[in-house]
Amino acid sequence: LDSLLQENYYLNIMKTNEKRPDWPLFICMLLTCCILPSVLCTQMSWGNNPDLVELDTVQQGTEHIKRLVVLAGDSIDLECQVLFASLPVNKVEWKMDGKPRTNQTKTQIEFTDKNGDTHVKDNWTIDNIPEELDGSTVSCAYSKMQKRSTDWAAFSERVEAVLNVFKVTIETAQDVCDTCVGDTQLVFKESIKNSPGETNVSKRIKSKITEMTNLKSEDISVHNFQYSVSLPIDTVNTNQAILAMK
């Protein structure tokens, strides 16, 4: 009798399990149904640019913000992308610290991909970036009323980048200066405010220093948010990229 009862018990469990949904598959289907349609909604993003780096700590409400790591005197081209825009498209709006950009050169491009979806991109070239822009915020925004299945909804989104502008100080001993023989010290630091804890900023500025000086990353000394390298004085005096920052 006990064996019959035990067999019946397991049979009931198996029948119950047959009625249960495959939860991983069910969740996957649910996410697909809910999320996939939203993929085609209008989205904004920055175009590819190595000087745009992610925040080390992304909190709710800061997902649209990046860091823009530049050297004083740099000229940089920013691209703003609006994906899956509805027709007719509106104008992309650029701002610096909340103020509309003044050089409103027509650079907005509208194009349609092979699936018939419309996308927009616009560029802003910021020339000869001054030290004073350290900590400033450049933004790109797009807004439009869009028709949904039963009504209209306002789409409004923006992407932002906080500028980290580094300047260089050239430190040269008097005897080296007098004889033009020997090494000089180049010290790179943020112009106005340091960015503690931003390792992505640190990685990018190191990369820019190596590109400028043809040194290796391990040749860079870091202390108190300052990045130092040594170069022969004659190399410094013939390096146009370094001289442009003086």
Summary of the structure (lengths in Angstrom):
residues: 246
radius of gyration: 27.8
end to end distance: 95.6
largest distance: 107.2
contacts: 636
relative contact order: 0.14
helix: 30%
strand: 37%
